[in-house]
Amino acid sequence: MTTLYEGAFAKVNLTLDVLGKREDGYHDLQSVMQTISIRDDVEIDVGTGKPWTLECSREELPQGEENLAWKAAKLYCDTMKIDPDGLAIRITKRIPSGAGLGGGSADAAAVLRALNRHFDSPLSIFALAELGAQVGSDVPFCVVGGTAMVEGSGERLRKLPDMPECIFVVCKPEFSVSTPELYKKIDTVAIPLHPDNRAMETALLAGDLNKIADNVYNVFDPIVTADHLELNYIKSICNSYGSLGQQMTGSGSAIFALMPSFEYAAVVCNMLKDNYSQLFIAKPV
């Protein structure tokens, strides 16, 4: 038996635009995504000689074949026609669930990377990402990581220049948002403002953190904020204590703020900690 170890990193959407609904029911997206240092840890025992198992440190999350990490493992083994002679997957969760941080997708991506490496890397990282699209729309980006433009329903990736050094504060309020319900809602409303992805790319190319912060925007943010005004409270605290820019990530409900230094980030966390227990300070990875 061999035990594999892999980090599963959260993502934030620096920009997120919904371009329209497709005939297959999915939506065409355009999003600049960034992995950050909040991480789950994934361990895989290969060759246990026993039926597959999956354990997750959060009991409320799926503990078996419904988990995306299990689905990723099965997809990889079936596609590559590999019999691993039993798998045991253990996930130590730190990424908040229902936050828009891609925790389940990150776990699935970690499983794909670990298994591919164990079996002598028959797939390139981009081929692995393509495979991951069958598990979930955020999985391809989570396989590749870093900074990337993500298009289609998440399957088309283009690497972008790395973010300059900075600090993220991430705050997850108690409520979560149903992603399918949010997509239904966005089909019924006019989107008054779209992110300027070209400006974001230019800012990344220049390594200009202030311009990157000026261009963070998520079309879902105003829709969720209209029903949950506390997001405005979180954003206002971040803004009052030095944030360069703040926005909801994914379909929510977590807010991220771009901070110029750890000291500013620590002050923001201090101001939010009495009302919010799920607070994180992170870096781009």
MILUM-540652 format. One line per 4 residues: for each residue x, y, z of C-alpha. Coordinates in Angstrom, 1 decimal, always signed. Layout:
N
X Y Z; ...
This chain:
285
+0.0 +0.0 +0.0; +1.2 +3.6 -0.8; -0.1 +6.8 +0.8; -0.3 +9.9 -1.4
-0.5 +13.4 +0.0; -1.8 +16.5 -1.9; -2.9 +20.0 -0.9; -6.2 +21.2 -2.2
-6.2 +25.0 -2.5; -9.3 +27.3 -2.5; -10.0 +29.7 -5.3; -11.4 +33.2 -5.6
-13.0 +34.8 -8.6; -11.2 +38.1 -9.2; -13.8 +38.7 -11.9; -16.9 +36.6 -12.7
-19.2 +37.3 -15.7; -22.2 +35.3 -17.0; -22.5 +35.7 -20.7; -25.7 +33.7 -21.2
-27.4 +30.4 -21.0; -26.5 +27.6 -23.4; -28.7 +25.0 -25.1; -27.3 +22.3 -22.8
-28.6 +24.2 -19.8; -25.2 +25.4 -18.6; -24.1 +29.0 -18.6; -21.2 +30.6 -20.5
-18.9 +32.2 -18.0; -15.8 +34.4 -18.2; -13.8 +34.6 -15.0; -10.3 +35.5 -13.8
-9.6 +33.0 -11.1; -6.9 +32.8 -8.5; -5.9 +30.0 -6.1; -5.2 +31.1 -2.5
-3.4 +29.5 +0.4; -6.5 +28.3 +2.3; -6.3 +24.5 +1.8; -7.7 +21.2 +2.5
-5.4 +18.2 +2.9; -6.1 +15.1 +0.9; -4.6 +11.6 +1.6; -5.1 +8.6 -0.6
-4.1 +5.0 +0.3; -3.6 +3.2 -3.0; -3.6 -0.6 -3.0; -5.6 -1.3 +0.3
-7.0 -4.5 -1.1; -10.4 -3.5 +0.3; -13.5 -1.8 -1.0; -13.1 +2.0 -1.6
-13.8 +4.3 +1.3; -13.8 +8.1 +1.8; -13.7 +10.0 +5.0; -14.1 +13.7 +5.4
-13.4 +15.6 +8.6; -16.7 +17.5 +8.3; -19.4 +14.9 +9.0; -22.1 +16.9 +7.2
-20.3 +16.5 +3.9; -20.7 +13.4 +1.7; -18.6 +10.5 +3.1; -18.7 +8.2 +0.1
-19.3 +8.1 -3.7; -21.4 +11.3 -3.7; -18.2 +13.3 -2.8; -16.5 +14.9 -5.8
-13.2 +13.5 -4.7; -14.6 +9.9 -5.0; -16.1 +10.8 -8.4; -12.7 +12.2 -9.5
-10.9 +9.0 -8.4; -13.4 +6.8 -10.2; -13.3 +8.8 -13.4; -9.5 +8.7 -13.4
-9.3 +5.0 -12.9; -12.0 +4.2 -15.4; -10.6 +6.5 -18.0; -7.0 +5.2 -17.7
-8.3 +1.6 -17.3; -6.4 +1.3 -14.0; -7.4 -1.0 -11.1; -5.8 +0.6 -8.0
-6.7 -2.5 -5.9; -8.6 -0.5 -3.3; -8.6 +3.2 -2.4; -9.0 +5.0 +0.9
-9.5 +8.8 +0.6; -9.2 +11.0 +3.7; -10.0 +14.7 +3.5; -9.1 +17.2 +6.2
-11.4 +20.2 +5.5; -10.4 +23.8 +6.1; -12.0 +25.5 +3.1; -15.5 +26.6 +4.2
-18.4 +24.9 +2.4; -21.1 +26.8 +0.5; -18.7 +29.8 +0.2; -17.8 +30.1 -3.5
-14.3 +29.1 -2.7; -14.4 +25.8 -4.7; -13.6 +23.5 -1.7; -15.2 +20.3 -3.2
-13.6 +21.0 -6.6; -10.2 +21.6 -5.0; -10.5 +18.2 -3.3; -11.4 +16.5 -6.6
-8.5 +18.2 -8.4; -6.1 +17.1 -5.7; -7.2 +13.5 -6.1; -6.6 +13.8 -9.9
-3.2 +15.3 -9.5; -2.1 +12.7 -6.8; -3.3 +9.7 -8.8; -1.8 +10.9 -12.0
+1.6 +11.5 -10.3; +1.4 +8.0 -8.7; +0.8 +6.3 -12.0; +3.8 +8.1 -13.7
+1.9 +11.1 -15.0; +0.4 +9.7 -18.2; -1.7 +12.8 -18.6; -0.4 +16.4 -19.0
-1.7 +18.9 -16.5; -4.1 +20.4 -19.1; -5.3 +16.9 -20.2; -6.0 +16.2 -16.5
-7.9 +19.5 -16.3; -9.9 +18.5 -19.3; -10.8 +15.2 -17.6; -11.7 +17.2 -14.4
-14.4 +19.1 -16.4; -16.5 +15.9 -16.2; -16.5 +16.1 -12.4; -17.4 +19.8 -12.0
-17.1 +23.2 -13.6; -14.5 +24.5 -11.2; -12.4 +21.3 -11.2; -10.3 +22.2 -14.4
-9.1 +25.5 -12.9; -8.4 +23.8 -9.5; -6.2 +21.2 -11.3; -4.1 +23.9 -12.9
-4.2 +26.6 -10.2; -2.4 +29.9 -10.1; -4.0 +32.8 -12.1; -6.1 +32.0 -15.2
-8.9 +33.2 -17.4; -11.6 +30.6 -17.3; -14.3 +30.4 -20.0; -17.1 +28.3 -21.3
-18.7 +26.4 -18.4; -15.2 +26.2 -16.8; -13.5 +23.9 -19.2; -11.5 +26.5 -21.2
-8.4 +27.8 -19.4; -5.7 +30.3 -20.3; -2.9 +31.0 -17.9; -2.4 +34.6 -16.9
+0.6 +36.4 -15.2; +0.9 +35.6 -11.5; -0.7 +38.0 -9.1; +1.8 +40.4 -7.4
+2.4 +39.7 -3.7; -0.6 +40.6 -1.6; -2.7 +39.4 +1.3; -6.3 +38.2 +1.1
-8.8 +38.4 +3.9; -11.7 +35.9 +3.4; -14.9 +36.2 +5.5; -17.6 +33.5 +5.2
-20.9 +34.6 +6.9; -23.3 +32.0 +8.4; -25.6 +31.8 +5.4; -24.9 +30.0 +2.1
-26.4 +30.4 -1.4; -27.9 +27.8 -3.7; -25.8 +28.0 -6.9; -28.6 +26.6 -9.1
-31.1 +29.0 -7.6; -28.7 +31.9 -8.2; -28.3 +31.0 -11.9; -32.1 +30.8 -12.3
-32.3 +34.2 -10.8; -29.7 +35.8 -13.0; -31.6 +34.6 -16.1; -34.5 +36.8 -15.0
-32.7 +40.0 -14.3; -30.8 +42.6 -16.4; -27.1 +42.6 -15.5; -26.4 +46.3 -15.1
-22.6 +46.0 -14.9; -20.0 +43.6 -16.2; -16.4 +43.1 -15.2; -13.7 +44.5 -17.4
-11.7 +41.4 -18.0; -9.4 +43.1 -20.4; -8.5 +45.7 -17.8; -7.9 +42.9 -15.2
-5.5 +41.2 -17.6; -3.7 +44.4 -18.2; -3.4 +45.0 -14.5; -2.0 +41.5 -13.9
+0.5 +41.9 -16.7; +1.7 +45.2 -15.1; +1.7 +43.6 -11.6; -0.3 +46.6 -10.4
-2.2 +45.5 -7.3; -4.2 +48.7 -7.1; -5.5 +48.3 -10.6; -6.2 +44.6 -10.0
-8.3 +45.6 -6.9; -10.1 +48.4 -8.9; -11.3 +45.7 -11.4; -12.5 +43.0 -9.1
-16.2 +42.4 -9.9; -18.7 +39.6 -9.8; -22.1 +39.9 -11.4; -23.6 +37.7 -8.7
-22.5 +40.0 -5.9; -25.4 +42.6 -6.2; -28.0 +39.9 -6.6; -26.9 +38.1 -3.4
-26.3 +41.3 -1.5; -29.9 +42.5 -2.2; -31.1 +39.5 -0.1; -28.2 +39.6 +2.4
-27.3 +43.2 +3.3; -24.7 +41.9 +5.8; -22.4 +41.5 +2.9; -22.3 +45.3 +2.6
-21.4 +45.4 +6.3; -18.4 +43.0 +5.8; -17.3 +45.0 +2.7; -17.6 +48.3 +4.5
-15.4 +47.1 +7.4; -12.8 +45.8 +4.9; -12.9 +49.1 +3.0; -12.7 +51.2 +6.2
-9.6 +49.5 +7.4; -7.4 +49.5 +4.3; -8.8 +47.1 +1.7; -7.8 +48.0 -1.8
-10.9 +46.2 -3.2; -13.5 +43.7 -1.9; -16.0 +41.4 -3.6; -18.0 +38.2 -3.2
-16.4 +35.1 -4.7; -18.2 +32.6 -6.9; -21.9 +32.2 -6.1; -21.1 +33.2 -2.5
-21.4 +33.7 +0.2; -17.7 +34.4 +1.2; -16.3 +37.9 +0.7; -12.6 +38.4 -0.1
-10.7 +41.6 +0.4; -7.3 +42.5 -1.2; -5.1 +44.0 +1.5; -1.8 +45.8 +1.0
-0.1 +44.1 +4.0; -0.6 +41.5 +6.8; -0.9 +44.3 +9.3; -4.0 +45.7 +7.6
-5.4 +42.2 +7.2; -5.0 +41.5 +10.9; -6.9 +44.7 +11.8; -9.8 +43.8 +9.5
-10.0 +40.3 +11.0; -9.9 +41.9 +14.5; -12.9 +44.1 +13.5; -14.9 +41.2 +12.1
-14.1 +38.4 +14.5; -16.9 +39.0 +17.0; -19.5 +38.5 +14.4; -17.8 +36.0 +12.1
-16.0 +32.8 +13.1; -14.9 +31.8 +9.5; -12.2 +34.3 +8.9; -9.0 +33.7 +7.0
-5.8 +35.5 +6.0; -4.3 +34.0 +2.8; -1.8 +34.6 +0.0; -2.1 +33.9 -3.7
-0.5 +30.6 -4.7
